């Protein structure tokens, strides 16, 4: 039995403007995440497993 393909909703008006504004803000902030804490944890795990 086949499933019906549902239509993809389209943003219009203020919702579309808000979406674009939030997407632009997220794009500008990409790459600024600090992963140093996670890297330290991963290194400790690898050292404990004698893999580093």
mmCIF entry with sequence, helices, sheets and N, C-alpha, C, O atoms, coordinates in Angstrom:
data_MODEL
# 
_entry.id   MODEL 
# 
_entity.id                         1 
_entity.type                       polymer 
_entity.pdbx_number_of_molecules   1 
# 
_entity_poly.entity_id                      1 
_entity_poly.type                           'polypeptide(L)' 
_entity_poly.nstd_linkage                   no 
_entity_poly.nstd_monomer                   no 
_entity_poly.pdbx_seq_one_letter_code       
;(UNK)(UNK)(UNK)(UNK)(UNK)(UNK)(UNK)(UNK)(UNK)(UNK)(UNK)(UNK)(UNK)(UNK)(UNK)(UNK)
(UNK)(UNK)(UNK)(UNK)(UNK)(UNK)(UNK)(UNK)(UNK)(UNK)(UNK)(UNK)(UNK)(UNK)(UNK)(UNK)
(UNK)(UNK)(UNK)(UNK)(UNK)(UNK)(UNK)(UNK)(UNK)(UNK)(UNK)(UNK)(UNK)(UNK)(UNK)(UNK)
(UNK)(UNK)(UNK)(UNK)
;
_entity_poly.pdbx_seq_one_letter_code_can   XXXXXXXXXXXXXXXXXXXXXXXXXXXXXXXXXXXXXXXXXXXXXXXXXXXX 
_entity_poly.pdbx_strand_id                 A 
# 
loop_
_entity_poly_seq.entity_id 
_entity_poly_seq.num 
_entity_poly_seq.mon_id 
_entity_poly_seq.hetero 
1 1  UNK n 
1 2  UNK n 
1 3  UNK n 
1 4  UNK n 
1 5  UNK n 
1 6  UNK n 
1 7  UNK n 
1 8  UNK n 
1 9  UNK n 
1 10 UNK n 
1 11 UNK n 
1 12 UNK n 
1 13 UNK n 
1 14 UNK n 
1 15 UNK n 
1 16 UNK n 
1 17 UNK n 
1 18 UNK n 
1 19 UNK n 
1 20 UNK n 
1 21 UNK n 
1 22 UNK n 
1 23 UNK n 
1 24 UNK n 
1 25 UNK n 
1 26 UNK n 
1 27 UNK n 
1 28 UNK n 
1 29 UNK n 
1 30 UNK n 
1 31 UNK n 
1 32 UNK n 
1 33 UNK n 
1 34 UNK n 
1 35 UNK n 
1 36 UNK n 
1 37 UNK n 
1 38 UNK n 
1 39 UNK n 
1 40 UNK n 
1 41 UNK n 
1 42 UNK n 
1 43 UNK n 
1 44 UNK n 
1 45 UNK n 
1 46 UNK n 
1 47 UNK n 
1 48 UNK n 
1 49 UNK n 
1 50 UNK n 
1 51 UNK n 
1 52 UNK n 
# 
_struct_asym.id          A 
_struct_asym.entity_id   1 
# 
loop_
_struct_conf.conf_type_id 
_struct_conf.id 
_struct_conf.pdbx_PDB_helix_id 
_struct_conf.beg_label_comp_id 
_struct_conf.beg_label_asym_id 
_struct_conf.beg_label_seq_id 
_struct_conf.pdbx_beg_PDB_ins_code 
_struct_conf.end_label_comp_id 
_struct_conf.end_label_asym_id 
_struct_conf.end_label_seq_id 
_struct_conf.pdbx_end_PDB_ins_code 
_struct_conf.beg_auth_comp_id 
_struct_conf.beg_auth_asym_id 
_struct_conf.beg_auth_seq_id 
_struct_conf.end_auth_comp_id 
_struct_conf.end_auth_asym_id 
_struct_conf.end_auth_seq_id 
_struct_conf.pdbx_PDB_helix_class 
_struct_conf.details 
_struct_conf.pdbx_PDB_helix_length 
HELX_P HELX_P1 AA1 UNK A 14 ? UNK A 28 ? UNK A 14 UNK A 28 1 ? 15 
HELX_P HELX_P2 AA2 UNK A 36 ? UNK A 48 ? UNK A 36 UNK A 48 1 ? 13 
# 
_struct_conf_type.id          HELX_P 
_struct_conf_type.criteria    ? 
_struct_conf_type.reference   ? 
# 
loop_
_atom_site.group_PDB 
_atom_site.id 
_atom_site.type_symbol 
_atom_site.label_atom_id 
_atom_site.label_alt_id 
_atom_site.label_comp_id 
_atom_site.label_asym_id 
_atom_site.label_entity_id 
_atom_site.label_seq_id 
_atom_site.pdbx_PDB_ins_code 
_atom_site.Cartn_x 
_atom_site.Cartn_y 
_atom_site.Cartn_z 
_atom_site.occupancy 
_atom_site.B_iso_or_equiv 
_atom_site.pdbx_formal_charge 
_atom_site.auth_seq_id 
_atom_site.auth_comp_id 
_atom_site.auth_asym_id 
_atom_site.auth_atom_id 
_atom_site.pdbx_PDB_model_num 
ATOM 1   N N  . UNK A 1 1  ? 0.844  -1.177 0.000  1.00 0.00 ? 1  UNK A N  1 
ATOM 2   C CA . UNK A 1 1  ? 0.000  0.000  0.000  1.00 0.00 ? 1  UNK A CA 1 
ATOM 3   C C  . UNK A 1 1  ? 0.893  1.245  0.000  1.00 0.00 ? 1  UNK A C  1 
ATOM 4   O O  . UNK A 1 1  ? 1.801  1.355  0.824  1.00 0.00 ? 1  UNK A O  1 
ATOM 5   N N  . UNK A 1 2  ? 0.648  2.154  -0.891 1.00 0.00 ? 2  UNK A N  1 
ATOM 6   C CA . UNK A 1 2  ? 1.454  3.364  -1.028 1.00 0.00 ? 2  UNK A CA 1 
ATOM 7   C C  . UNK A 1 2  ? 0.978  4.436  -0.047 1.00 0.00 ? 2  UNK A C  1 
ATOM 8   O O  . UNK A 1 2  ? -0.207 4.542  0.268  1.00 0.00 ? 2  UNK A O  1 
ATOM 9   N N  . UNK A 1 3  ? 1.938  5.220  0.419  1.00 0.00 ? 3  UNK A N  1 
ATOM 10  C CA . UNK A 1 3  ? 1.613  6.335  1.300  1.00 0.00 ? 3  UNK A CA 1 
ATOM 11  C C  . UNK A 1 3  ? 1.494  7.610  0.477  1.00 0.00 ? 3  UNK A C  1 
ATOM 12  O O  . UNK A 1 3  ? 2.231  7.816  -0.488 1.00 0.00 ? 3  UNK A O  1 
ATOM 13  N N  . UNK A 1 4  ? 0.576  8.441  0.865  1.00 0.00 ? 4  UNK A N  1 
ATOM 14  C CA . UNK A 1 4  ? 0.368  9.706  0.170  1.00 0.00 ? 4  UNK A CA 1 
ATOM 15  C C  . UNK A 1 4  ? 1.540  10.642 0.441  1.00 0.00 ? 4  UNK A C  1 
ATOM 16  O O  . UNK A 1 4  ? 1.996  10.753 1.579  1.00 0.00 ? 4  UNK A O  1 
ATOM 17  N N  . UNK A 1 5  ? 2.022  11.307 -0.584 1.00 0.00 ? 5  UNK A N  1 
ATOM 18  C CA . UNK A 1 5  ? 3.086  12.294 -0.426 1.00 0.00 ? 5  UNK A CA 1 
ATOM 19  C C  . UNK A 1 5  ? 2.429  13.614 -0.053 1.00 0.00 ? 5  UNK A C  1 
ATOM 20  O O  . UNK A 1 5  ? 1.589  14.140 -0.783 1.00 0.00 ? 5  UNK A O  1 
ATOM 21  N N  . UNK A 1 6  ? 2.830  14.137 1.102  1.00 0.00 ? 6  UNK A N  1 
ATOM 22  C CA . UNK A 1 6  ? 2.223  15.371 1.591  1.00 0.00 ? 6  UNK A CA 1 
ATOM 23  C C  . UNK A 1 6  ? 2.959  16.583 1.019  1.00 0.00 ? 6  UNK A C  1 
ATOM 24  O O  . UNK A 1 6  ? 4.157  16.524 0.741  1.00 0.00 ? 6  UNK A O  1 
ATOM 25  N N  . UNK A 1 7  ? 2.240  17.653 0.853  1.00 0.00 ? 7  UNK A N  1 
ATOM 26  C CA . UNK A 1 7  ? 2.817  18.891 0.331  1.00 0.00 ? 7  UNK A CA 1 
ATOM 27  C C  . UNK A 1 7  ? 3.738  19.514 1.376  1.00 0.00 ? 7  UNK A C  1 
ATOM 28  O O  . UNK A 1 7  ? 3.482  19.429 2.577  1.00 0.00 ? 7  UNK A O  1 
ATOM 29  N N  . UNK A 1 8  ? 4.804  20.137 0.904  1.00 0.00 ? 8  UNK A N  1 
ATOM 30  C CA . UNK A 1 8  ? 5.733  20.830 1.791  1.00 0.00 ? 8  UNK A CA 1 
ATOM 31  C C  . UNK A 1 8  ? 5.175  22.228 2.054  1.00 0.00 ? 8  UNK A C  1 
ATOM 32  O O  . UNK A 1 8  ? 4.881  22.961 1.109  1.00 0.00 ? 8  UNK A O  1 
ATOM 33  N N  . UNK A 1 9  ? 5.027  22.605 3.323  1.00 0.00 ? 9  UNK A N  1 
ATOM 34  C CA . UNK A 1 9  ? 4.481  23.929 3.615  1.00 0.00 ? 9  UNK A CA 1 
ATOM 35  C C  . UNK A 1 9  ? 5.443  25.035 3.175  1.00 0.00 ? 9  UNK A C  1 
ATOM 36  O O  . UNK A 1 9  ? 6.661  24.883 3.273  1.00 0.00 ? 9  UNK A O  1 
ATOM 37  N N  . UNK A 1 10 ? 4.896  26.128 2.697  1.00 0.00 ? 10 UNK A N  1 
ATOM 38  C CA . UNK A 1 10 ? 5.690  27.263 2.241  1.00 0.00 ? 10 UNK A CA 1 
ATOM 39  C C  . UNK A 1 10 ? 5.501  28.414 3.214  1.00 0.00 ? 10 UNK A C  1 
ATOM 40  O O  . UNK A 1 10 ? 4.377  28.758 3.578  1.00 0.00 ? 10 UNK A O  1 
ATOM 41  N N  . UNK A 1 11 ? 6.617  29.005 3.631  1.00 0.00 ? 11 UNK A N  1 
ATOM 42  C CA . UNK A 1 11 ? 6.548  30.145 4.536  1.00 0.00 ? 11 UNK A CA 1 
ATOM 43  C C  . UNK A 1 11 ? 6.265  31.407 3.736  1.00 0.00 ? 11 UNK A C  1 
ATOM 44  O O  . UNK A 1 11 ? 6.812  31.612 2.652  1.00 0.00 ? 11 UNK A O  1 
ATOM 45  N N  . UNK A 1 12 ? 5.412  32.238 4.287  1.00 0.00 ? 12 UNK A N  1 
ATOM 46  C CA . UNK A 1 12 ? 5.056  33.491 3.625  1.00 0.00 ? 12 UNK A CA 1 
ATOM 47  C C  . UNK A 1 12 ? 4.985  34.602 4.667  1.00 0.00 ? 12 UNK A C  1 
ATOM 48  O O  . UNK A 1 12 ? 4.757  34.351 5.851  1.00 0.00 ? 12 UNK A O  1 
ATOM 49  N N  . UNK A 1 13 ? 5.181  35.807 4.213  1.00 0.00 ? 13 UNK A N  1 
ATOM 50  C CA . UNK A 1 13 ? 4.996  36.976 5.063  1.00 0.00 ? 13 UNK A CA 1 
ATOM 51  C C  . UNK A 1 13 ? 6.009  37.071 6.192  1.00 0.00 ? 13 UNK A C  1 
ATOM 52  O O  . UNK A 1 13 ? 7.208  36.879 5.991  1.00 0.00 ? 13 UNK A O  1 
ATOM 53  N N  . UNK A 1 14 ? 5.503  37.372 7.383  1.00 0.00 ? 14 UNK A N  1 
ATOM 54  C CA . UNK A 1 14 ? 6.366  37.583 8.541  1.00 0.00 ? 14 UNK A CA 1 
ATOM 55  C C  . UNK A 1 14 ? 7.110  36.314 8.944  1.00 0.00 ? 14 UNK A C  1 
ATOM 56  O O  . UNK A 1 14 ? 8.248  36.382 9.407  1.00 0.00 ? 14 UNK A O  1 
ATOM 57  N N  . UNK A 1 15 ? 6.473  35.158 8.769  1.00 0.00 ? 15 UNK A N  1 
ATOM 58  C CA . UNK A 1 15 ? 7.135  33.898 9.111  1.00 0.00 ? 15 UNK A CA 1 
ATOM 59  C C  . UNK A 1 15 ? 8.363  33.688 8.232  1.00 0.00 ? 15 UNK A C  1 
ATOM 60  O O  . UNK A 1 15 ? 9.410  33.256 8.714  1.00 0.00 ? 15 UNK A O  1 
ATOM 61  N N  . UNK A 1 16 ? 8.233  33.996 6.943  1.00 0.00 ? 16 UNK A N  1 
ATOM 62  C CA . UNK A 1 16 ? 9.353  33.842 6.014  1.00 0.00 ? 16 UNK A CA 1 
ATOM 63  C C  . UNK A 1 16 ? 10.470 34.821 6.355  1.00 0.00 ? 16 UNK A C  1 
ATOM 64  O O  . UNK A 1 16 ? 11.645 34.456 6.332  1.00 0.00 ? 16 UNK A O  1 
ATOM 65  N N  . UNK A 1 17 ? 10.113 36.049 6.668  1.00 0.00 ? 17 UNK A N  1 
ATOM 66  C CA . UNK A 1 17 ? 11.117 37.052 7.034  1.00 0.00 ? 17 UNK A CA 1 
ATOM 67  C C  . UNK A 1 17 ? 11.861 36.632 8.296  1.00 0.00 ? 17 UNK A C  1 
ATOM 68  O O  . UNK A 1 17 ? 13.084 36.750 8.371  1.00 0.00 ? 17 UNK A O  1 
ATOM 69  N N  . UNK A 1 18 ? 11.122 36.145 9.281  1.00 0.00 ? 18 UNK A N  1 
ATOM 70  C CA . UNK A 1 18 ? 11.749 35.712 10.534 1.00 0.00 ? 18 UNK A CA 1 
ATOM 71  C C  . UNK A 1 18 ? 12.677 34.526 10.286 1.00 0.00 ? 18 UNK A C  1 
ATOM 72  O O  . UNK A 1 18 ? 13.770 34.462 10.848 1.00 0.00 ? 18 UNK A O  1 
ATOM 73  N N  . UNK A 1 19 ? 12.242 33.585 9.442  1.00 0.00 ? 19 UNK A N  1 
ATOM 74  C CA . UNK A 1 19 ? 13.063 32.422 9.131  1.00 0.00 ? 19 UNK A CA 1 
ATOM 75  C C  . UNK A 1 19 ? 14.369 32.838 8.466  1.00 0.00 ? 19 UNK A C  1 
ATOM 76  O O  . UNK A 1 19 ? 15.438 32.352 8.836  1.00 0.00 ? 19 UNK A O  1 
ATOM 77  N N  . UNK A 1 20 ? 14.289 33.729 7.490  1.00 0.00 ? 20 UNK A N  1 
ATOM 78  C CA . UNK A 1 20 ? 15.491 34.181 6.783  1.00 0.00 ? 20 UNK A CA 1 
ATOM 79  C C  . UNK A 1 20 ? 16.419 34.923 7.738  1.00 0.00 ? 20 UNK A C  1 
ATOM 80  O O  . UNK A 1 20 ? 17.636 34.748 7.682  1.00 0.00 ? 20 UNK A O  1 
ATOM 81  N N  . UNK A 1 21 ? 15.853 35.751 8.614  1.00 0.00 ? 21 UNK A N  1 
ATOM 82  C CA . UNK A 1 21 ? 16.665 36.504 9.572  1.00 0.00 ? 21 UNK A CA 1 
ATOM 83  C C  . UNK A 1 21 ? 17.399 35.555 10.524 1.00 0.00 ? 21 UNK A C  1 
ATOM 84  O O  . UNK A 1 21 ? 18.590 35.732 10.780 1.00 0.00 ? 21 UNK A O  1 
ATOM 85  N N  . UNK A 1 22 ? 16.694 34.553 11.045 1.00 0.00 ? 22 UNK A N  1 
ATOM 86  C CA . UNK A 1 22 ? 17.311 33.572 11.944 1.00 0.00 ? 22 UNK A CA 1 
ATOM 87  C C  . UNK A 1 22 ? 18.353 32.727 11.212 1.00 0.00 ? 22 UNK A C  1 
ATOM 88  O O  . UNK A 1 22 ? 19.395 32.403 11.781 1.00 0.00 ? 22 UNK A O  1 
ATOM 89  N N  . UNK A 1 23 ? 18.082 32.367 9.960  1.00 0.00 ? 23 UNK A N  1 
ATOM 90  C CA . UNK A 1 23 ? 19.040 31.582 9.179  1.00 0.00 ? 23 UNK A CA 1 
ATOM 91  C C  . UNK A 1 23 ? 20.305 32.388 8.922  1.00 0.00 ? 23 UNK A C  1 
ATOM 92  O O  . UNK A 1 23 ? 21.407 31.849 9.015  1.00 0.00 ? 23 UNK A O  1 
ATOM 93  N N  . UNK A 1 24 ? 20.164 33.667 8.601  1.00 0.00 ? 24 UNK A N  1 
ATOM 94  C CA . UNK A 1 24 ? 21.331 34.521 8.381  1.00 0.00 ? 24 UNK A CA 1 
ATOM 95  C C  . UNK A 1 24 ? 22.150 34.668 9.655  1.00 0.00 ? 24 UNK A C  1 
ATOM 96  O O  . UNK A 1 24 ? 23.380 34.648 9.618  1.00 0.00 ? 24 UNK A O  1 
ATOM 97  N N  . UNK A 1 25 ? 21.456 34.816 10.792 1.00 0.00 ? 25 UNK A N  1 
ATOM 98  C CA . UNK A 1 25 ? 22.158 34.950 12.068 1.00 0.00 ? 25 UNK A CA 1 
ATOM 99  C C  . UNK A 1 25 ? 22.928 33.668 12.389 1.00 0.00 ? 25 UNK A C  1 
ATOM 100 O O  . UNK A 1 25 ? 24.068 33.730 12.849 1.00 0.00 ? 25 UNK A O  1 
ATOM 101 N N  . UNK A 1 26 ? 22.319 32.522 12.151 1.00 0.00 ? 26 UNK A N  1 
ATOM 102 C CA . UNK A 1 26 ? 22.988 31.241 12.397 1.00 0.00 ? 26 UNK A CA 1 
ATOM 103 C C  . UNK A 1 26 ? 24.177 31.071 11.466 1.00 0.00 ? 26 UNK A C  1 
ATOM 104 O O  . UNK A 1 26 ? 25.210 30.542 11.876 1.00 0.00 ? 26 UNK A O  1 
ATOM 105 N N  . UNK A 1 27 ? 24.048 31.510 10.219 1.00 0.00 ? 27 UNK A N  1 
ATOM 106 C CA . UNK A 1 27 ? 25.143 31.402 9.251  1.00 0.00 ? 27 UNK A CA 1 
ATOM 107 C C  . UNK A 1 27 ? 26.320 32.273 9.672  1.00 0.00 ? 27 UNK A C  1 
ATOM 108 O O  . UNK A 1 27 ? 27.471 31.863 9.526  1.00 0.00 ? 27 UNK A O  1 
ATOM 109 N N  . UNK A 1 28 ? 26.052 33.463 10.189 1.00 0.00 ? 28 UNK A N  1 
ATOM 110 C CA . UNK A 1 28 ? 27.117 34.363 10.624 1.00 0.00 ? 28 UNK A CA 1 
ATOM 111 C C  . UNK A 1 28 ? 27.853 33.815 11.844 1.00 0.00 ? 28 UNK A C  1 
ATOM 112 O O  . UNK A 1 28 ? 29.039 34.093 12.019 1.00 0.00 ? 28 UNK A O  1 
ATOM 113 N N  . UNK A 1 29 ? 27.174 33.046 12.687 1.00 0.00 ? 29 UNK A N  1 
ATOM 114 C CA . UNK A 1 29 ? 27.764 32.526 13.915 1.00 0.00 ? 29 UNK A CA 1 
ATOM 115 C C  . UNK A 1 29 ? 28.390 31.149 13.745 1.00 0.00 ? 29 UNK A C  1 
ATOM 116 O O  . UNK A 1 29 ? 28.888 30.586 14.720 1.00 0.00 ? 29 UNK A O  1 
ATOM 117 N N  . UNK A 1 30 ? 28.380 30.594 12.546 1.00 0.00 ? 30 UNK A N  1 
ATOM 118 C CA . UNK A 1 30 ? 28.927 29.249 12.352 1.00 0.00 ? 30 UNK A CA 1 
ATOM 119 C C  . UNK A 1 30 ? 30.432 29.256 12.591 1.00 0.00 ? 30 UNK A C  1 
ATOM 120 O O  . UNK A 1 30 ? 31.113 30.243 12.316 1.00 0.00 ? 30 UNK A O  1 
ATOM 121 N N  . UNK A 1 31 ? 30.926 28.171 13.093 1.00 0.00 ? 31 UNK A N  1 
ATOM 122 C CA . UNK A 1 31 ? 32.355 28.033 13.315 1.00 0.00 ? 31 UNK A CA 1 
ATOM 123 C C  . UNK A 1 31 ? 32.865 28.708 14.568 1.00 0.00 ? 31 UNK A C  1 
ATOM 124 O O  . UNK A 1 31 ? 34.074 28.727 14.796 1.00 0.00 ? 31 UNK A O  1 
ATOM 125 N N  . UNK A 1 32 ? 32.008 29.252 15.373 1.00 0.00 ? 32 UNK A N  1 
ATOM 126 C CA . UNK A 1 32 ? 32.442 29.936 16.581 1.00 0.00 ? 32 UNK A CA 1 
ATOM 127 C C  . UNK A 1 32 ? 32.180 29.108 17.834 1.00 0.00 ? 32 UNK A C  1 
ATOM 128 O O  . UNK A 1 32 ? 32.218 29.635 18.945 1.00 0.00 ? 32 UNK A O  1 
ATOM 129 N N  . UNK A 1 33 ? 31.914 27.814 17.660 1.00 0.00 ? 33 UNK A N  1 
ATOM 130 C CA . UNK A 1 33 ? 31.638 26.943 18.789 1.00 0.00 ? 33 UNK A CA 1 
ATOM 131 C C  . UNK A 1 33 ? 32.953 26.448 19.375 1.00 0.00 ? 33 UNK A C  1 
ATOM 132 O O  . UNK A 1 33 ? 33.838 26.015 18.637 1.00 0.00 ? 33 UNK A O  1 
ATOM 133 N N  . UNK A 1 34 ? 33.085 26.507 20.687 1.00 0.00 ? 34 UNK A N  1 
ATOM 134 C CA . UNK A 1 34 ? 34.304 26.075 21.364 1.00 0.00 ? 34 UNK A CA 1 
ATOM 135 C C  . UNK A 1 34 ? 34.151 24.619 21.793 1.00 0.00 ? 34 UNK A C  1 
ATOM 136 O O  . UNK A 1 34 ? 33.329 24.296 22.651 1.00 0.00 ? 34 UNK A O  1 
ATOM 137 N N  . UNK A 1 35 ? 34.950 23.751 21.189 1.00 0.00 ? 35 UNK A N  1 
ATOM 138 C CA . UNK A 1 35 ? 34.901 22.331 21.497 1.00 0.00 ? 35 UNK A CA 1 
ATOM 139 C C  . UNK A 1 35 ? 36.096 21.888 22.346 1.00 0.00 ? 35 UNK A C  1 
ATOM 140 O O  . UNK A 1 35 ? 36.365 20.690 22.436 1.00 0.00 ? 35 UNK A O  1 
ATOM 141 N N  . UNK A 1 36 ? 36.807 22.812 22.962 1.00 0.00 ? 36 UNK A N  1 
ATOM 142 C CA . UNK A 1 36 ? 38.016 22.460 23.703 1.00 0.00 ? 36 UNK A CA 1 
ATOM 143 C C  . UNK A 1 36 ? 37.716 21.507 24.865 1.00 0.00 ? 36 UNK A C  1 
ATOM 144 O O  . UNK A 1 36 ? 38.517 20.614 25.143 1.00 0.00 ? 36 UNK A O  1 
ATOM 145 N N  . UNK A 1 37 ? 36.594 21.678 25.539 1.00 0.00 ? 37 UNK A N  1 
ATOM 146 C CA . UNK A 1 37 ? 36.231 20.791 26.644 1.00 0.00 ? 37 UNK A CA 1 
ATOM 147 C C  . UNK A 1 37 ? 36.015 19.364 26.135 1.00 0.00 ? 37 UNK A C  1 
ATOM 148 O O  . UNK A 1 37 ? 36.478 18.406 26.754 1.00 0.00 ? 37 UNK A O  1 
ATOM 149 N N  . UNK A 1 38 ? 35.314 19.225 25.010 1.00 0.00 ? 38 UNK A N  1 
ATOM 150 C CA . UNK A 1 38 ? 35.060 17.906 24.442 1.00 0.00 ? 38 UNK A CA 1 
ATOM 151 C C  . UNK A 1 38 ? 36.354 17.266 23.944 1.00 0.00 ? 38 UNK A C  1 
ATOM 152 O O  . UNK A 1 38 ? 36.522 16.050 24.042 1.00 0.00 ? 38 UNK A O  1 
ATOM 153 N N  . UNK A 1 39 ? 37.269 18.078 23.412 1.00 0.00 ? 39 UNK A N  1 
ATOM 154 C CA . UNK A 1 39 ? 38.557 17.554 22.935 1.00 0.00 ? 39 UNK A CA 1 
ATOM 155 C C  . UNK A 1 39 ? 39.368 17.022 24.110 1.00 0.00 ? 39 UNK A C  1 
ATOM 156 O O  . UNK A 1 39 ? 39.997 15.970 23.995 1.00 0.00 ? 39 UNK A O  1 
ATOM 157 N N  . UNK A 1 40 ? 39.366 17.725 25.232 1.00 0.00 ? 40 UNK A N  1 
ATOM 158 C CA . UNK A 1 40 ? 40.082 17.258 26.423 1.00 0.00 ? 40 UNK A CA 1 
ATOM 159 C C  . UNK A 1 40 ? 39.520 15.925 26.906 1.00 0.00 ? 40 UNK A C  1 
ATOM 160 O O  . UNK A 1 40 ? 40.277 15.022 27.262 1.00 0.00 ? 40 UNK A O  1 
ATOM 161 N N  . UNK A 1 41 ? 38.207 15.801 26.918 1.00 0.00 ? 41 UNK A N  1 
ATOM 162 C CA . UNK A 1 41 ? 37.566 14.558 27.348 1.00 0.00 ? 41 UNK A CA 1 
ATOM 163 C C  . UNK A 1 41 ? 37.932 13.423 26.405 1.00 0.00 ? 41 UNK A C  1 
ATOM 164 O O  . UNK A 1 41 ? 38.250 12.322 26.853 1.00 0.00 ? 41 UNK A O  1 
ATOM 165 N N  . UNK A 1 42 ? 37.890 13.682 25.104 1.00 0.00 ? 42 UNK A N  1 
ATOM 166 C CA . UNK A 1 42 ? 38.227 12.654 24.116 1.00 0.00 ? 42 UNK A CA 1 
ATOM 167 C C  . UNK A 1 42 ? 39.683 12.229 24.251 1.00 0.00 ? 42 UNK A C  1 
ATOM 168 O O  . UNK A 1 42 ? 39.988 11.041 24.153 1.00 0.00 ? 42 UNK A O  1 
ATOM 169 N N  . UNK A 1 43 ? 40.585 13.175 24.474 1.00 0.00 ? 43 UNK A N  1 
ATOM 170 C CA . UNK A 1 43 ? 42.003 12.843 24.656 1.00 0.00 ? 43 UNK A CA 1 
ATOM 171 C C  . UNK A 1 43 ? 42.209 11.992 25.902 1.00 0.00 ? 43 UNK A C  1 
ATOM 172 O O  . UNK A 1 43 ? 42.999 11.048 25.886 1.00 0.00 ? 43 UNK A O  1 
ATOM 173 N N  . UNK A 1 44 ? 41.504 12.319 26.978 1.00 0.00 ? 44 UNK A N  1 
ATOM 174 C CA . UNK A 1 44 ? 41.624 11.533 28.202 1.00 0.00 ? 44 UNK A CA 1 
ATOM 175 C C  . UNK A 1 44 ? 41.145 10.103 27.974 1.00 0.00 ? 44 UNK A C  1 
ATOM 176 O O  . UNK A 1 44 ? 41.762 9.159  28.468 1.00 0.00 ? 44 UNK A O  1 
ATOM 177 N N  . UNK A 1 45 ? 40.067 9.937  27.240 1.00 0.00 ? 45 UNK A N  1 
ATOM 178 C CA . UNK A 1 45 ? 39.550 8.596  26.936 1.00 0.00 ? 45 UNK A CA 1 
ATOM 179 C C  . UNK A 1 45 ? 40.557 7.822  26.100 1.00 0.00 ? 45 UNK A C  1 
ATOM 180 O O  . UNK A 1 45 ? 40.817 6.649  26.366 1.00 0.00 ? 45 UNK A O  1 
ATOM 181 N N  . UNK A 1 46 ? 41.125 8.473  25.089 1.00 0.00 ? 46 UNK A N  1 
ATOM 182 C CA . UNK A 1 46 ? 42.098 7.803  24.220 1.00 0.00 ? 46 UNK A CA 1 
ATOM 183 C C  . UNK A 1 46 ? 43.374 7.444  24.976 1.00 0.00 ? 46 UNK A C  1 
ATOM 184 O O  . UNK A 1 46 ? 43.941 6.375  24.750 1.00 0.00 ? 46 UNK A O  1 
ATOM 185 N N  . UNK A 1 47 ? 43.833 8.321  25.868 1.00 0.00 ? 47 UNK A N  1 
ATOM 186 C CA . UNK A 1 47 ? 45.025 8.012  26.667 1.00 0.00 ? 47 UNK A CA 1 
ATOM 187 C C  . UNK A 1 47 ? 44.767 6.823  27.584 1.00 0.00 ? 47 UNK A C  1 
ATOM 188 O O  . UNK A 1 47 ? 45.622 5.950  27.734 1.00 0.00 ? 47 UNK A O  1 
ATOM 189 N N  . UNK A 1 48 ? 43.589 6.791  28.195 1.00 0.00 ? 48 UNK A N  1 
ATOM 190 C CA . UNK A 1 48 ? 43.245 5.690  29.089 1.00 0.00 ? 48 UNK A CA 1 
ATOM 191 C C  . UNK A 1 48 ? 43.191 4.368  28.332 1.00 0.00 ? 48 UNK A C  1 
ATOM 192 O O  . UNK A 1 48 ? 43.518 3.322  28.892 1.00 0.00 ? 48 UNK A O  1 
ATOM 193 N N  . UNK A 1 49 ? 42.786 4.405  27.071 1.00 0.00 ? 49 UNK A N  1 
ATOM 194 C CA . UNK A 1 49 ? 42.701 3.202  26.246 1.00 0.00 ? 49 UNK A CA 1 
ATOM 195 C C  . UNK A 1 49 ? 44.020 2.910  25.529 1.00 0.00 ? 49 UNK A C  1 
ATOM 196 O O  . UNK A 1 49 ? 44.078 2.025  24.676 1.00 0.00 ? 49 UNK A O  1 
ATOM 197 N N  . UNK A 1 50 ? 45.080 3.653  25.871 1.00 0.00 ? 50 UNK A N  1 
ATOM 198 C CA . UNK A 1 50 ? 46.401 3.518  25.237 1.00 0.00 ? 50 UNK A CA 1 
ATOM 199 C C  . UNK A 1 50 ? 46.320 3.646  23.719 1.00 0.00 ? 50 UNK A C  1 
ATOM 200 O O  . UNK A 1 50 ? 46.987 2.908  22.994 1.00 0.00 ? 50 UNK A O  1 
ATOM 201 N N  . UNK A 1 51 ? 45.527 4.557  23.253 1.00 0.00 ? 51 UNK A N  1 
ATOM 202 C CA . UNK A 1 51 ? 45.376 4.790  21.820 1.00 0.00 ? 51 UNK A CA 1 
ATOM 203 C C  . UNK A 1 51 ? 45.956 6.137  21.403 1.00 0.00 ? 51 UNK A C  1 
ATOM 204 O O  . UNK A 1 51 ? 45.843 6.534  20.244 1.00 0.00 ? 51 UNK A O  1 
ATOM 205 N N  . UNK A 1 52 ? 46.573 6.834  22.345 1.00 0.00 ? 52 UNK A N  1 
ATOM 206 C CA . UNK A 1 52 ? 47.129 8.143  22.033 1.00 0.00 ? 52 UNK A CA 1 
ATOM 207 C C  . UNK A 1 52 ? 48.522 8.250  22.566 1.00 0.00 ? 52 UNK A C  1 
ATOM 208 O O  . UNK A 1 52 ? 49.167 9.286  22.405 1.00 0.00 ? 52 UNK A O  1 
# 
